[in-house]
Amino acid sequence: MFEAVKSVADYHTLDEADVLIGYMDGVAGLVGAKDMTRSYWHGWRNGVVDAGFIEPDEAQLQIEAEFATLAER
């Protein structure tokens, strides 16, 4: 599969449209596309977590903490 996105800097390399499409599919409980991009996959993983289908993994917790640090500034 793909390497998980673990930092804000890495997140900024992703295609925002693919992240959004993946997120919406994940929230809807749809299975990820076979030809998905890393951007779609990242969005999809976050969507299924936010919808409560799966628990967040270490990479998701790590990037969440980094975004929270930025928000505090």
N, C-alpha and C positions, 0 to 999 in steps of 0.2 A: 504494500500500500504506500502511502505517502508519509513523510516525516511530519510529525505534529508541529504546529505553530506554537512556539514557546515564549516569544517575545513580541513586544510592540513593534520593534524594528522589522522583524520577520513578517508580522501582520501587514505592514505597509507595503510589502512586495506583492500582496495578493490582488487579484482582480475583484473590485468591490461588487460588480454585478453578479459574478459567479458566486461570491460569498452569500449575497442576498438570496439568490435562487436556491442555493443549497440549504440555507437556513429555513426558507419557507417550506421546502420539501421535507426537511427534518421535523419541523413543528407539525406538519400534516401527517407524519408517520410514514411517509413514502420511503421506499428503499432507494438508496443512492444510485445514480445512473452508472452504467457500466463504463462509459467513456468520460467519467468525471475528471475534473481538474483538481489540483491541490486546493485551489480557492473554493471550489464547490464543496469539496470534502470537508474543509474546515467549517464552512457555514453549516453544512448538514450535521456534523458532529455537535455543534452548538445548539442547533435546532432540536435535535432529539433529546439533548440534556435539558434544555429549557422547557420542553414539553413533558418532561418527567419519564421518558421511555428508558433512559439509562442514567447512570450516575456519572458525574464528571471524572475524567482521569487526571493524572498528575500534570500533564501538559496544560490542560484547560485551567486547572487551579493556579498554575504558575503564571500564565498570561493574564488571568483575571486579577491576580495580585499586582502585577505590573501596571495594568490599566488603572487599578484603584489608587496606586501610588501617584500616578499622573494626575488623577482627579483631585487629589488632596493639595496639589500645588497651586 
